[in-house]
Amino acid sequence: LFEIALRKRWPAMTYRLLTLCKVIDKRLWGFAHPLRQFPNLSHVVLNRLEEKKLTVDKLKEMRKDEIGH
């Protein structure tokens, strides 16, 4: 579908299909936390990260004792 849209020069549809291809390939939706792509992390931890809106950059800046709470 992506290639058809590309050949027909439909930029909006091409962009949407490319985004969908990336989502399927990475198994990660745009609204989900980036760490969801790692299957070894529990759903409880990932849900807490999303509830607190902690980005990967914020997690890098935090100390060990801050992350555990």
C-alpha positions in Angstrom: 0.0 0.0 0.0 2.8 2.4 0.8 4.5 1.8 -2.5 1.2 2.3 -4.4 0.6 5.6 -2.6 4.2 6.7 -3.3 3.8 5.9 -7.0 0.5 7.7 -7.2 2.1 10.7 -5.5 -0.3 10.9 -2.7 1.8 12.6 0.0 -0.7 12.5 2.9 -1.5 8.9 2.4 2.2 8.0 1.8 3.0 9.7 5.1 0.3 7.9 7.0 1.2 4.5 5.6 4.9 5.1 6.3 4.0 5.9 9.9 1.9 2.7 10.1 4.8 0.7 8.7 7.2 2.1 11.4 4.6 1.4 14.1 4.3 -2.2 13.0 8.1 -2.7 12.6 9.0 -1.2 16.0 5.8 -2.5 17.7 5.4 0.8 19.4 2.6 3.3 18.9 3.3 7.1 19.0 1.5 7.6 22.2 3.1 4.7 24.1 6.2 5.1 26.3 9.4 4.3 24.3 10.4 1.6 26.8 7.4 -0.5 25.8 9.4 -1.9 23.0 11.4 -4.0 25.5 9.4 -7.1 26.4 11.3 -7.9 29.6 9.8 -4.8 31.4 6.7 -5.5 33.4 3.4 -3.9 32.5 3.1 -2.5 36.0 6.4 -0.6 35.6 5.5 0.7 32.2 2.0 1.9 33.3 3.6 3.8 36.2 6.1 5.5 33.8 3.2 6.5 31.6 1.1 7.7 34.5 3.9 9.9 35.8 4.8 11.0 32.3 8.5 10.2 32.8 10.5 10.5 29.6 13.7 8.6 28.9 15.6 11.9 29.4 14.0 12.5 32.8 14.8 8.9 33.8 18.5 9.5 32.9 18.6 12.6 35.1 17.0 10.9 38.1 19.0 9.2 40.9 18.6 5.5 41.6 16.6 6.1 44.8 14.2 8.4 42.9 13.4 5.9 40.2 12.4 3.2 42.7 9.6 5.3 44.2 
